[in-house]
Amino acid sequence: MLQKNRQDRIMWYFNENRIAYITGEQTKICTDPECPETFRGRLKLDTQTVSLTITNINTTDSGGYHLQINSRNLEKTFNVTVHDAPAAGRDEMKSVQEGESVTLDPGSDFVFSYFSRNMCCCSYSAPGCSCWCDLLS
């Protein structure tokens, strides 16, 4: 799992608009004027793992998410597509390679976690649903 260090300058973007960042001990979520209004109050950023959580996910959350860690010259882009709510009780696992898109059906919460060793995990809180993405470099 990716762990933040003091020198890291971490930024999350949605469709080229900065939605969250960590610089040193300072964390800001959706404070930029360009941050889509629909994200306000729905984003959580784990300051240790740099995981971005979007609560109450909906179809307008579809788009490109970009993680940038300047101090490590690390950049990752993830394309997320959100569809209408899935049928109750449906479990689903998906695997994609870097550069491909992953489609997630919405539950009430969406969690996007970036791990080192080129692996990420996307999950949402519909019963038993999660998505693991193997990112090959």
Beta strands, then each sheet from edge to edge (+ up, - down):
strand 1: 9-14
strand 2: 17-23
strand 3: 26-29
strand 4: 43-45
strand 5: 52-55
strand 6: 63-69
strand 7: 74-82
strand 8: 102-104
strand 9: 109-115
strand 10: 119-124
strand 11: 130-134
sheet 1: 3+ 2- 1+ 6- 7+ 8+
sheet 2: 4+ 5- 9+ 10- 11+
end
